[in-house]
């Protein structure tokens, strides 16, 4: 998941340098969403992994 966020961030940077504002904005938005999803999933998996086994 984090690799997708980094990929969209790189696409956004390249699009911004080349002057494609709309594509850069969209790719940045997607990268932000994917990064937040990654963080939430990481925290949930960390908490669930720390629970004692019954």
Order of alpha helices (4+ residues) and beta strands (2+ residues): alpha-alpha
